Amino acid sequence: MFLIIAIGGLFMILTFVDFDSSGEEAICNLCWPTGAFLGLAYVLLGLSTLAAIAGAIIGAIVNPKGIKGTLIGLGAMAVIVIISYVLASDEVYSTYKGVSATASKWSGVGLYTFYILFVLAILSIIYSAISRALK
């Protein structure tokens, strides 16, 4: 575990190091580490996605009754995203530079989804506290 922490620390330090030693100002001093670490981030994202999917498949095989809860959760999330899509506007304000109507719409969808999930989380905390107090 300490080896992983040390490697992570080394990668973090490498992102802050200026590799241009010529004394002249380069166009992009941190292009190498940024590009390399973005590639590493994509690889790690892909591996973690595959691991999550494999874990869900294995969990479904081991406990087939658990699929019902998963499908209910996915369905509820789909309903929230659909509601957010309906509420979101694709209007592009003049202050937005280089933003398309589609990007504006999906940004709104993300924000509305966050707002709805945040309110639902707060309501579930309140419900849990009240129901625990009444028992």
N, C-alpha and C positions, 0 to 999 in steps of 0.2 A: 504494500500500500504506500509506503514511503517513497518507493521508486516511482510510482505513478505521480505522486505529488511533486517530486523533484523534476520529472519530465515536464509536467504542466508548468511549473515555475520557470524552467528553461525556455519553453515556448513563449511564455508571457514576456520574459526578458528580451527574447529575440525580436519580438514585435516592436520594442522600443529602441532598438539599436539602429543607428544611422550607418548604413553600409557604404555611403559615398565618402571616400577619404580624399578625393581630389581637391577639396577646398572650394569647388564651384557648386553653386546651388543647382541641384538636379531637378528634373521635372517631377520625379516621384522617388523620394528617398526611401520609402517603405514599401515599394511595389513587391519586392521579393517575398518578405515575410507575410505581407497581406495576402498575396496570391496563393502562397503555399498553405497558409492557415485557412483560407477560404476553401481550398481544395480538401484539406483535412477535415474541415467542418462538414462538407458535403458527404465525404466518405463516412464519417461518424454518424451523420444523420441517416444515411442509407442503412448502415448496420443496425442502428437502434430501431429504425422502422421495421426492418426485417425481423429483429428479435421480438418486437412487440406483436407483430402479426403471427409469428411462430408461437409465441406464448399464448395468444388468444386461441389459435387453432388447437394447440395441445390441451388447453383448458376446456375447450368445447368437447374434445374427444374424451377426456377424463370425466367430465361432469356435464353430460348433455342437457340436464335440467337447467343449468346455468345460462344456457343460450337465451332463454326467455327473458331474463333480466337484462342481458346485453342488448337484445333487440328492442326492448322497451326503451332503454336509455338512448340507443341510436335513433329510434323513432322520435323521441322527445326532442333530441338535439336537432333533427331534421325539421321538425315543426317550428322550433325556435328560429332556425336559419331562414325558413320560408317566411315567417312573420317579419323577420328583420329585413328580408329582401323586399317585401311589400311596403314596409315603412320607409326604406331608404330612398333618397332622392338621387337622381343622376345629374342634377344641376351642377354646372361648373362655373364657379364664381370668377370674376375677372382677376382676383388676386392669386388664383391658382395658375401657376406657370407650367405648361407642358403636361397638364393632367387631362386625360380623356374622360368622357362621360362614363365609360365602363369602370375605369379606375375609381372615379368618384362614387359610383353606385356601390362597388364592392367595399370601399372604405367605410361607407355608411352602413353596409351590412355588418361588417366587423364591429363597428361601434355599437350598433343597436343590439347585436348578439351579446356583447360584453355587458351592456346596460341591463338587459333582461336577465342574464345569468347572475349578475351582481345582486339585483333585487331579489331573485329567487333564493340566492344564498342567504341574504339577510333575513328573509321571511322564514326560511327553514331553521335558522338559528333561533329566531324569536319563538317559533312553534315548538322547537325542542326544549327551550328553557321553560316555556309555559306548561307544556305537557309533563315535564319532569317535576315542576313545582306542584302540580295538582295531584301527583301520585303519592 
